[in-house]
Amino acid sequence: MARKVRDTDEIQRLLERSELQDSDSDNGYADSSDEPDSSEFHQTDCVGTLRINRKHIPAVVSEKKLKKGEIIARHDGDITVMKWYDKKNVTMISTFHDASMDVVTKRGKEKEKPKCILEYNKYMGGVDLHDQLMQPFLLERKKSNKWYIKLFKRFLNSSVVNAYIIYQKRTGTNVGQLDFRTELINEILIKYNAGRGQTNRPDPTDLRRLSGRHFIRKIPKTHIEKTLQRRCIVCTKHGRKKTSVYWCEECNIGLCVDGCFEAYHTKEYY
């Protein structure tokens, strides 16, 4: 039974309880110096992704510049450390695999991939699988000085990936993640943009603003914003970027108290 393990202590505990035969180590938890030795002692194999800056990785592997599809590997007994370049460098460590390649067919095209990576992808734990699904759509790539914005984007992206996984399991469809995200955006826009076809901007040719009862009031507070402001329509027309906490509720526009409110409601060409 393959299951995710986080460190050598966990491997040791599971082995002693005879719960583990083959282990898949998630990125960041595989240790090239300790884990394989412990696994060999218990006749257990280990395979996982490996950070390129780990200790004891052969320099010829870590420093080698590869072209797309190229692979380099070094062996020490049963331990194999390999690096393969696809869209980016992928470094693996295994006590079961060598550097052999298998041919896979994707979208009608044949492509060679390391057998080590193919089997790891098949049995990998949830952490790496989730990161792999998020990688092409990272919202937090854009630099931000505000840590909570980056954290929010990470949570948002993670929730979309979770929704994608649930959708696939419930519908039994094999829709691509890009198609799913596109459809999700369309559905959100349809749901929350309904009834917004008409603009709230005032019509300058509508002269009803020159008659009737118009009163200037403070814009009411909401539970989201303590003080709500709107851009003054008169100042905007004259190229001045000015906001006001006052508005005409009947016209549904922001206006400055001094001059702008009066001009808008008394002049045809304000």
N, C-alpha and C positions, 0 to 999 in steps of 0.2 A: 504494500500500500504506500503510495507516494503522498507525502504531506509536507507542508512548508515548515521549515525550522529556522530559528533565528540565531542560535549560537551553539557552540560546542557543548555547553552544559545541557541544553535542551536535547541535543542529539544523544548525549550520554544517557540521559534519563529515559528517553524513549527506547534506546537499544536495550537497556537493562530490563525494561518491561516487555521486550520483544514486540514492540508495536511498529518498528521501522525496518524496512528492507532496503528501499532506495530513497534517497533524500534529494530534494531540490532546494537549493539555497537562494534566497532572494538577493538582489543586488545590494551590496553593502554589508552583508552578513557572512559571505564566504571568506574564509581566511586561508590563504594558500599554505600557511605553515603548520597550523594545528589541525584543522578539520579533516583533511585526507588521512593523516596518520591515525586519528581516532577511528575513522571509518574502516581503514584497512585492518585494524586490530579486531574489529567485530565483523569482518567480511561483509562490509556494507559499502556501496558505491555512492558517490556524491557528485552532483553536477550543478553548476550555477553560473550566473553572470559575475564578473569580477571587475572591480574598479582598477583602472589602468595605473593608478598611483599607489597600489598596494605594495608592501614590502615583498621581496624575494621574487618578483616577476622578472624574468630574464630581460636584460636590456635590449637584446635583439628583437624581442617581441614588442616591448613598450615604445621603442624609439623608431621602429620600422614604419616608413611611409608607404601605405598601400593604395593601389588603384582599385576602382570598383570591381568587386568579384574576387579579388586576390585574398589569399589566406597565408598566415604564417603560424607555426606551432613549434613548441619545444616540449620534450618529454623528460621526465625524471622518474624512472620506474613506471608505475601505473598512473602517475599524475601527468596530465596534459594541460598545458596552458596555451591557448590559441587566440589569435586575433583575426577577425574577418571584416572586410569593408564592404558594406552595401550602400545605404544612404549615409551611414556614419560608421565609425569603428565600433565593433562589438567584441568584447573580450570575455572569454569563457575559461572555466577551470573544471576539469572532470577527472575522475578516477576510473571511468568506464569507457570513454570514447577516445578515438584517435582523431586525426585531421581528415578523415574520409568525407566525401561529399555525396549527396543524394540529389537526384533530379526531381524537381517538383513542377507541377503545371498550375499556373495561375492566370486566369483570364485568357486561356488559350495559348499561353506562351510558356515554354519550358525554361527553367532556371535552376542552376546548381546552388545548393545551400549546404553548409556543414551539417552532418547528421547530428552532431552534438546540439546545435541550435534548434533543429527541427524537433528533437525529442524533448528538449527543455521547454520549448513553447507549448508542447502538448501537455506537460505535467507541471508547469510553473505555478507558483502560489499566487494568491490574489493581489498582493502588493505590486509585483512586477507586471501582471496582466493589466491592472488598472492604469499603471503608469504608461504602459505601451499604448493603450487606447487613447490616453490623453495627449500623448506626445505630439501628434500632428496638429492639434488644435489648442495649444497652450495660450490661454488668454493673458497669462502673467508675463509673457515675453517682453512686453513693453515696459520699460523702466519706469519706476515710480518711487518717489521719496516717501510716500505714505504707505507704511507696512500694512495697514488695515485694508487698503484698496487691493493690494496684491493678495492678501489672505481671502478677501471676499471673492476675487476672481477665481482663486483656486477652488474654493467651496462651490462656486457656481458651475465651474467646469466639471468638477467631480460629480455634482448632482445630475448634470446632463449625461455623463457617461453611465451613471447608475440607471438613469431612465432608459438609456439605449439598451443596456443589458436586460432589463426587465421587459422591455418591448419585444426584444428578440425571443425571449423565453415564452412569453404569453401568446405571441402571434405565430411562433414557429417559422418566421420569415428570416431570410438572410440578407436583409437590406444593409447597404453600406452606411457607415457612420456619417459620412458627408451628406448623403441623401436624407438621413434621419434628422440631422441638425437643420438642414434647409427646410424640411417640412415642419419641424418644430417652430422655427422662426415664423413661417407663414401662418401657422395656426395661432400663434400668440398675437401677431399683427391683426389677424381677422377678428379675434376675440376682443381685444382691448382697443382696437381702432374703429370698432363699429359705431356708427352714428356720428363720426367726426368729419364727415364729408364737407360740412359747412364750416367756414372759418369764423372765428370770433372777432376778426378785425373789422372795424367799422367801415362802412361804405361812405367815402367822402361826398358822394352825390346825394346821399340820403339827408334831406334837410329837416327831418323830424327832430334832429338834435337842437334846432333853433326854437322849437316850441315845446310845450308840455312842461311837466314839473321835474326838474333835475336838482338833485341835492348832492353836495360833496360830503363824503364820509370817509372815515378811516377804513382801510381794507381789513376785514375781519381776520382774526388769527385762526390758525388751524392747529390740529394736534401734531402736525409734522413740523411746521415752521412757526416759531414764536412771533416773528415779525415778517409779514408778507409785503413785498414791494412789487410794483409794476412800472414798466417804462412809460414815461409821459409821452402821449401821442403827439402833442404839440411840439415839444422839444425835439422829438425824433424827426418830425417833418422838417425842422430847421437845422438838422445836423448836430444836435446836442444830445449826448448820451447821458440822460438824467432819469433817475428812478424816483418814485414818490410812494409814500405810504397812504396816499389818498386816491379815491376813485369816484367815478359816477356810476352808481350801481345800476341805474336805468340803461346807460349806454355800455356798461361792462368794459370800461377802459380806465387806465391810470392817468391822472392829471395832477399837475402841480397846483397848489393852493393859490399862489400869487400869479395872477394874470392868465395862466393857461386854461383854467376852468372857465373863466369868463369868456375868453376868446373863442373857445371851442363851441360854446353854446350861444354865442351872439353874432359870430361872423361866418359868412358863407365860405370865405377863403381865409381860414385862420392861419 
